C-alpha cells in the first residue's frame, strides 16, 4: 500500500497541471502590467492635451489678441515718435494685445539716413523716421556717391504733424491770422530756422517757401541766404530763441514740437498755422526690401496697433495719419484741415538746394585780362573798371567760410601758358586774405594785355579744382570774359568739351559759371562750356548789368543750370 502525502500529485499528469496554473498566473500578471501601462500613457496624453490645448476645445488666445502669434521686431524710431510708440506697445489696442514683441531704439532720422546713404547695413526691421523725406534723402545720396545702399520700402503713414510757426502770444497777436510763408518772403518778421540738414520741418518749410515765391529761383535764393543767418542746430534751440527774443520772432517747427515744448517751458509759445501753404510731416513705416513674410506680417500687426493708438499719439502731440486732431472741435484742428503731407522727393530736393546754397564755396575766379578789356564801356569807364567794381561786391557777398583764389588769363603769360595764379586759395574769414583779394580785384587793369587764351585756361582751372577737391564744399570756376578764344596753338572748342566730359565726376562736381561781358563775347561757346560742367552761363550786354549778373552768378548755386 502506498501512502499518499496530502497535496502531493499522484500519477503521471500531476506536473502538467502545476505548469498550467503557473502560466496562468504569469499571464494575469502581464495583463495587469499592460493595463497599468496603458492607463499611464492615457493619463499622460490627457495631461499634455489639457496643458497645451485646453479642455477639449481649439486653442484660444485671450479674447483681445486676434489669434496672433507674436513675432519680434527691431524698430529704430526718431525721438519725436519713439515715446509714443513705446506707449502704444506698453498699452496696445485690444485687437493687438499679446501680438506685439518689439524692441524700440531711438535715433535721429538724419543720423539713420546718413548711415544708410553711406552703405551701412540696416540694423532694424522697421525704421520710423519723422518724415518720408529721410528715406528719399538716403537713397538720393547713395546714388549721387555711387554707394550700394540697402533698398528701402516706404510703407503706410501712421502719424502726422503740421508744420507751423511758433511764437509768443504777443507776437502771434501782432502777426495775425494771415501769417504764412509769404510773410517770410516779405521779411515782415524775423525767423529762426532749425538746421534743415537735421530737422525735417525745416526742409518742408523750404519747399513751402519755393511754392510761396512761385518757384522764382532768384527770390528763393535771396530768402535762403537771408534765413541762413538765423539757423540754429535743433528745434528746441529754435523755440528757446523765440521765447527769449526781444523783438517779434517766429520759429519754423511742427505742432508737435510746440506742444511738447510747452510741457516743460517756463514761457508759453503758441503755434501759428500758415494761411497760405500748409505743409505737414507724415510719419511712415519703412522696411528693408526683401524682408521675410513673417516680418512683414508682424509689421502689419504693428501698423494696425499704431493706427488704433490715437490716444497715445495725441499724448505726445501727434495726429493720426489723416491729420485729424484729437479734439476736432478746436480752432487749431479746423486751421489745418487742408494740410497735406509734403512730397518726400521734392522735400529732399529742397534740402539739397539749401545745402548747395549755404555750403562753403571754394571758388576760383578766372578773369580775362586780354587787351579788349581796356575798351570803353561808358563815357568814363572801361570794361575792366566795371568788372573790378562788380568783383569787389561779389567777394563781399560770400560767407566767411568760403575760400577764394584769383587767376587771370590772356595769352602766353608765362612762356606758352595762358593763365597765371595771382592770389592762391585762402579763407575769406581771414581778413588779410580777403583784403588781398579785394586789392587784386581793384588792380586788375595793371595786368591787362595780349589776346584771349580762353579754352586752355578753362581746362587748367577745372583740372586744378578737381585735383585739389575738398569734400563738403561747393566747387566753382567763375569765368569772366569779354571775347572769344584767340589761342590758335591751344585747344579748340570740341577738344575742350571732350576733355571736360572726361573730367566729369558726379561725386566731385566742379561747375563753370561763365559770364560774358559785352556784345563781342562768344556766348554760344560759354553756354556749351557751362553745360559740360553742369554750370550756367550769363551775359551782361549793358554796363549796368555787370554788377547784377556777377552777384547772380555767385549766389545762384543751388538752382543752376536752370535758374531762370
Secondary structure as UniProt FT lines:
FT   TURN            6..7
FT   TURN            12..13
FT   HELIX           14..53
FT   TURN            63..64
FT   STRAND          71..77
FT   HELIX           79..90
FT   HELIX           94..96
FT   TURN            97..99
FT   STRAND          100..106
FT   HELIX           109..117
FT   TURN            118..119
FT   STRAND          126..128
FT   HELIX           133..145
FT   STRAND          152..167
FT   HELIX           169..175
FT   TURN            177..178
FT   HELIX           181..185
FT   TURN            186..187
FT   STRAND          190..194
FT   TURN            196..198
FT   HELIX           200..212
FT   TURN            213..215
FT   HELIX           217..227
FT   HELIX           228..230
FT   STRAND          231..232
FT   HELIX           235..244
FT   STRAND          249..254
FT   HELIX           255..264
FT   STRAND          270..272
FT   STRAND          279..288
FT   TURN            289..290
FT   HELIX           293..307
FT   HELIX           310..315
FT   TURN            316..317
FT   TURN            321..322
FT   TURN            328..329
FT   HELIX           331..335
FT   TURN            336..338
FT   STRAND          340..341
FT   HELIX           344..358
FT   STRAND          361..368
FT   HELIX           371..374
FT   HELIX           383..397
FT   TURN            400..401
FT   STRAND          403..414
FT   TURN            415..416
FT   STRAND          417..427
FT   TURN            428..429
FT   HELIX           431..442
FT   HELIX           444..447
FT   HELIX           454..467
FT   TURN            471..472
FT   STRAND          474..481
FT   TURN            488..489
FT   HELIX           493..503
FT   HELIX           506..508
FT   STRAND          510..517
FT   TURN            519..520
FT   HELIX           523..532
FT   TURN            533..534
FT   STRAND          536..540
FT   TURN            543..544
FT   HELIX           545..555
FT   TURN            560..561
//
